[in-house]
Amino acid sequence: MSTRTPTADERLRRWRLVLGGGADMPGRAPTGADAGMDAALAALYDTGDDGERRGGLGGSAPSVARWLGDIRGYFPASVVQVMQRDAIERLGLATLLLEPEMLEAVEPDVHLVGTLLSLNKALPETTRETARAVVRKVVDDLEARLSARTRATVTGALDRSARISRPRHRDIDWDRTLRANLRHYLPEHRTVVPERLIGHGRTSRAVRKEIVLCVDQSGSMAASVVYASVFGAVLASLRAVATRLVVFDTSVVDLTDALDDPVDVLFGTRLGGGTDINRALAYCQSRITRPADTVVVLVSDLYEGGIRDEMLKRVAAMTASGVQFVALLALSDEGAPAYDREHAAALAALGAPAFACTPDLFPEVMAAALEKRPLPIPDTV
């Protein structure tokens, strides 16, 4: 990466692009590619002297598609994704995503998928396949980034949790065996005599653990729904794990049968609406058959619209029965989420700390839960 200090002219050029057309900088009007970049920024961000927005992208999908093509030519993908989100929020362009030419021009990302899912029921047939293609691209990219590490981390945790006391030689966990037998050290021989061997269980086809992902599909949880669907599909591909995916708002939908394709899962969700965590947990609790071997992951901002006391009693009952209960306030890269702090504190008092989790941390969280060891909770909770 270049560390060259920008010249005075380059600094003025950058400030002109930042400040926009209202900047009082005579003789610094952009030309060439800078003029196109300035126009693209002005359409979205320019305001008048009174603070009112003066920019605009027009009212048709073709004009917006042209603008999307322009910004993809001028800016890197990460900047394009931010500008797309701003355009949808500031200029009310969500409905234009119903047009095929608009969808073909966008830079696919998790936030765009969330917007498409919120429009799912309104998508016309002419747009539905294009929307699925956009969602498919994002899901494939996420699976490529997250699946290998998730499988390796969770499989390792499953093997460690299946330790046996009479392992074959190649299955001995030598580190744990030596620590467990240090009191049998023979100084004269400078060796440890292991009276008890500790080993890992051999991988088998039998289901050893059950994971229930209980995901809040209210509008604020869009990115979390996307990531949870991808992780659900990855976990469902592991033979030793039985994975269930449940999404909820004020109703509860079990999407377990669709886990072989996370795109089908996502189009089976219904972003928006209220929240009834208690009802969702009641459903999940009714499906648990082996509490001591079950991990329940609640992904929610905890703004409960149902019966709060019943929700907490249900969590207490599950943990008392041996269930490992994990509460994630968000499963995304969006930073610190808004959440109900009172409910989070109440869950923590029950031994189920609630914290935001990035997709990169999620495999470690699952591994710790499966092994029943302390969760790797980030410092910024």
C-alpha positions in Angstrom: 0.0 0.0 0.0 1.4 3.4 -0.9 2.2 5.8 1.9 3.0 8.8 -0.4 1.9 12.1 1.1 -0.7 13.7 -1.2 0.2 16.9 -2.9 -1.6 20.2 -2.2 -3.5 19.8 -5.4 -4.5 16.2 -4.6 -5.8 17.3 -1.1 -7.9 20.1 -2.7 -9.3 17.6 -5.2 -10.3 15.2 -2.4 -11.9 18.0 -0.3 -13.8 19.2 -3.4 -15.3 15.7 -3.8 -16.1 15.4 -0.1 -17.7 18.8 0.1 -19.6 18.6 -3.1 -21.0 21.3 -5.4 -21.8 23.7 -2.6 -18.1 24.1 -1.7 -16.7 27.6 -2.4 -13.6 26.6 -4.2 -13.2 28.7 -7.4 -11.2 27.0 -10.1 -11.5 23.6 -8.6 -14.5 22.3 -10.5 -13.9 18.6 -11.2 -13.3 17.5 -14.8 -13.2 14.1 -16.5 -13.7 11.1 -14.3 -13.8 13.4 -11.3 -16.8 15.2 -12.7 -18.7 11.9 -13.1 -17.7 10.8 -9.5 -18.9 14.2 -8.2 -22.2 13.9 -10.0 -22.8 10.4 -8.6 -22.1 11.6 -5.1 -24.2 14.7 -5.6 -27.2 12.7 -6.7 -27.2 10.9 -3.3 -25.6 13.3 -0.8 -25.9 17.0 -1.9 -28.0 19.3 0.3 -28.9 22.9 -0.2 -28.1 25.9 2.1 -31.3 25.2 4.1 -30.2 21.6 4.7 -32.8 20.1 2.4 -31.6 17.4 0.1 -31.1 18.6 -3.5 -29.8 15.4 -5.0 -31.9 12.8 -6.7 -31.7 9.7 -8.9 -34.9 10.2 -10.8 -38.0 8.1 -10.4 -37.3 5.2 -12.8 -35.4 2.0 -12.5 -33.3 2.7 -15.7 -31.9 5.9 -14.3 -31.1 4.3 -11.0 -29.5 1.4 -12.8 -27.3 3.8 -14.7 -26.3 5.5 -11.4 -25.5 2.1 -9.9 -23.3 1.3 -12.9 -21.5 4.6 -12.5 -20.7 4.2 -8.9 -19.4 0.6 -9.5 -17.0 2.2 -12.0 -15.8 4.9 -9.7 -15.6 3.3 -6.3 -14.5 -0.1 -4.7 -17.1 -2.6 -3.9 -17.1 -1.8 -0.1 -17.9 1.8 -0.9 -20.6 0.9 -3.5 -22.4 -1.3 -0.9 -22.5 1.7 1.6 -23.8 4.0 -1.1 -26.5 1.5 -2.1 -27.7 1.2 1.5 -27.7 5.0 1.8 -29.7 5.3 -1.5 -32.3 2.8 -0.3 -32.7 4.6 3.1 -32.3 8.3 2.0 -34.1 8.2 -1.3 -36.7 5.5 -0.7 -35.6 3.3 -3.5 -36.6 0.0 -2.0 -39.6 -0.4 -4.3 -37.3 0.0 -7.4 -35.6 -3.2 -6.4 -38.8 -4.9 -7.8 -37.5 -4.1 -11.3 -35.2 -6.7 -12.9 -32.8 -4.2 -14.5 -32.3 -2.6 -11.1 -31.4 -5.9 -9.5 -29.0 -6.8 -12.3 -27.1 -3.5 -11.7 -26.6 -3.8 -7.9 -23.6 -4.9 -6.0 -24.9 -7.9 -4.0 -24.2 -7.9 -0.2 -25.8 -9.0 3.0 -27.8 -5.8 3.5 -29.2 -5.9 0.0 -30.4 -9.5 0.7 -32.1 -8.2 3.8 -33.9 -5.6 1.8 -35.0 -8.1 -0.8 -36.3 -10.5 1.8 -38.4 -7.7 3.3 -39.9 -7.2 -0.1 -40.2 -10.9 -0.8 -44.0 -11.0 -0.9 -44.2 -8.1 -3.2 -41.7 -9.4 -5.7 -43.4 -9.9 -9.2 -42.7 -13.1 -11.0 -40.5 -11.3 -13.6 -38.2 -10.2 -10.8 -38.2 -13.3 -8.5 -35.6 -15.3 -10.4 -33.3 -12.3 -10.6 -33.7 -11.7 -6.9 -32.9 -15.4 -6.2 -29.7 -15.0 -8.3 -28.7 -12.0 -6.2 -29.3 -13.8 -3.0 -27.6 -17.0 -4.3 -24.4 -15.0 -5.1 -24.2 -13.5 -1.6 -24.9 -16.9 0.1 -22.3 -18.7 -2.0 -19.7 -16.0 -1.1 -20.6 -16.4 2.6 -20.4 -20.2 2.5 -17.0 -20.0 0.7 -15.7 -17.7 3.5 -17.3 -19.4 6.5 -18.0 -23.1 5.9 -14.5 -24.7 6.0 -13.5 -23.1 9.3 -17.0 -23.8 10.8 -16.8 -27.4 9.9 -13.3 -27.8 11.2 -13.9 -26.0 14.5 -17.2 -27.7 15.3 -16.0 -31.2 14.3 -12.9 -30.7 16.6 -15.2 -29.7 19.4 -17.4 -32.8 18.8 -14.4 -35.1 18.9 -13.0 -33.5 22.1 -16.4 -33.7 23.8 -16.5 -37.5 23.0 -13.4 -38.3 25.1 -13.1 -41.9 26.2 -11.2 -43.4 29.2 -9.8 -46.4 27.3 -8.6 -45.0 24.0 -6.6 -46.8 21.4 -3.0 -45.6 21.1 -3.7 -43.3 18.1 -6.7 -41.8 19.9 -4.8 -40.8 23.1 -4.9 -37.1 24.0 -1.4 -36.9 25.4 -1.5 -33.4 26.7 -4.6 -34.1 28.9 -3.3 -37.5 29.8 0.0 -36.1 31.1 -1.7 -33.3 33.1 -4.1 -35.8 34.7 -1.2 -38.1 35.8 1.4 -35.6 37.0 1.1 -37.0 40.5 2.5 -40.3 39.2 5.8 -38.7 38.2 8.8 -41.0 39.0 11.9 -38.8 39.6 14.3 -41.7 39.5 13.1 -42.6 36.0 12.2 -39.0 35.0 8.9 -40.1 33.6 5.2 -40.1 34.3 3.4 -43.4 34.7 -0.1 -42.8 33.2 -2.6 -44.7 35.3 -5.5 -43.1 33.4 -5.5 -42.5 29.7 -7.7 -39.8 28.2 -8.6 -39.9 24.5 -10.9 -38.6 21.8 -13.8 -40.7 20.6 -13.6 -41.9 17.0 -15.8 -40.1 14.6 -19.0 -42.0 14.0 -22.1 -41.7 12.0 -24.2 -41.4 15.1 -25.7 -38.1 16.0 -23.9 -36.9 19.1 -25.2 -33.4 19.6 -28.3 -31.4 18.7 -28.3 -27.7 17.8 -31.3 -25.5 17.7 -31.0 -22.1 16.0 -33.9 -19.9 17.1 -33.7 -16.7 15.0 -35.7 -13.5 15.4 -36.9 -12.4 12.0 -38.1 -8.9 13.0 -36.9 -6.2 10.6 -33.9 -5.1 12.7 -32.4 -8.6 12.5 -32.1 -8.9 8.7 -28.3 -9.4 8.5 -28.5 -11.9 11.4 -31.1 -13.9 9.6 -28.8 -14.2 6.5 -25.8 -15.3 8.5 -27.8 -17.7 10.7 -29.3 -19.4 7.5 -25.8 -19.9 6.1 -24.5 -21.3 9.4 -27.6 -23.5 9.8 -26.9 -25.1 6.4 -23.2 -25.7 7.2 -24.1 -27.3 10.6 -26.8 -29.4 9.0 -24.1 -30.9 6.7 -22.3 -32.5 9.7 -23.3 -36.1 10.3 -22.7 -35.9 14.1 -25.0 -32.9 14.6 -28.8 -32.7 14.2 -29.5 -29.1 13.4 -32.9 -27.4 13.6 -33.6 -23.9 12.4 -36.6 -22.0 13.7 -37.4 -18.4 12.7 -40.0 -16.3 14.5 -41.8 -13.0 14.8 -45.2 -13.2 16.5 -45.5 -16.6 14.8 -43.0 -19.5 14.6 -41.8 -21.2 11.4 -39.6 -24.4 11.4 -37.4 -24.2 8.3 -35.3 -27.3 9.2 -36.5 -29.2 6.1 -35.1 -26.5 3.8 -31.6 -26.5 5.4 -30.0 -28.2 2.4 -30.3 -24.9 0.6 -29.9 -21.6 2.5 -31.5 -19.6 -0.3 -34.7 -21.6 0.2 -34.4 -20.9 3.9 -34.1 -17.2 3.3 -37.0 -17.0 1.0 -39.0 -18.9 3.6 -38.5 -16.1 6.2 -40.7 -13.1 6.5 -38.7 -10.1 7.8 -40.7 -7.5 9.8 -43.5 -7.7 12.3 -43.4 -8.1 16.0 -41.5 -10.4 18.3 -42.7 -13.2 20.6 -39.6 -14.9 22.0 -41.5 -16.9 24.6 -43.6 -18.6 21.9 -40.5 -19.4 19.8 -38.7 -20.9 22.8 -41.7 -22.9 23.8 -41.7 -24.5 20.3 -37.9 -25.2 20.5 -38.3 -26.6 24.0 -41.0 -29.0 22.8 -38.6 -30.4 20.2 -35.7 -31.2 22.6 -35.3 -34.9 23.3 -31.8 -35.0 24.8 -31.2 -31.9 26.9 -27.7 -32.7 28.1 -26.6 -33.0 24.4 -28.4 -30.0 23.1 -27.3 -26.4 22.4 -30.0 -23.8 21.9 -28.8 -20.6 20.2 -31.3 -17.7 20.4 -30.4 -14.9 18.0 -32.5 -11.9 19.0 -32.2 -8.3 20.2 -34.5 -9.4 23.0 -37.2 -6.8 22.5 -39.9 -9.2 23.7 -43.5 -8.6 22.7 -44.7 -11.7 24.4 -44.7 -12.8 28.1 -41.4 -11.8 29.6 -41.6 -13.8 32.8 -42.6 -16.9 30.9 -39.7 -16.4 28.6 -37.2 -16.3 31.4 -38.8 -19.3 33.2 -38.5 -21.2 30.0 -34.8 -20.4 29.7 -34.2 -21.4 33.3 -36.0 -24.7 32.8 -33.9 -25.5 29.7 -30.6 -24.7 31.4 -31.6 -26.7 34.5 -32.3 -29.7 32.3 -28.8 -29.6 30.9 -29.3 -27.6 27.7 -26.5 -25.2 26.8 -28.3 -21.9 26.1 -26.5 -19.2 24.1 -28.1 -15.8 23.5 -26.7 -13.7 20.6 -27.9 -10.1 20.4 -26.8 -10.1 16.7 -25.0 -12.4 14.3 -23.4 -9.9 12.0 -20.5 -7.5 11.3 -22.6 -4.4 11.9 -21.0 -3.4 15.3 -22.8 -2.9 18.6 -26.5 -3.6 18.2 -29.5 -2.0 19.9 -31.0 -4.5 22.4 -33.1 -4.8 25.5 -30.6 -4.4 28.3 -33.0 -5.5 31.1 -33.7 -8.8 29.4 -30.0 -9.3 28.6 -29.2 -8.8 32.3 -31.9 -11.2 33.3 -30.5 -13.9 31.0 -27.0 -13.4 32.3 -28.3 -14.0 35.8 -29.6 -17.3 34.6 -26.2 -18.3 33.3 -26.9 -17.4 29.7 -24.9 -14.2 28.9 -26.2 -12.3 25.9 -23.7 -10.7 23.6 -23.2 -9.7 20.0 -21.3 -12.1 17.8 -19.5 -11.6 14.5 -19.7 -14.4 11.9 -16.0 -15.0 12.3 -16.4 -15.6 16.1 -19.5 -17.9 15.7 -17.6 -21.2 15.1 -15.6 -20.6 18.3 -18.9 -19.9 20.2 -20.4 -23.1 19.0 -17.3 -25.1 19.8 -17.3 -23.8 23.4 -21.0 -24.5 23.8 -20.7 -28.0 22.5 -17.8 -28.7 24.9 -19.6 -27.0 27.8 -16.7 -24.6 28.5 -16.9 -20.8 29.0 -18.0 -18.9 25.9 -15.5 -16.6 24.1 -17.5 -13.4 24.9 -16.1 -10.3 23.3 -15.0 -7.4 25.5 -17.5 -5.1 23.9 -20.8 -6.6 25.2 
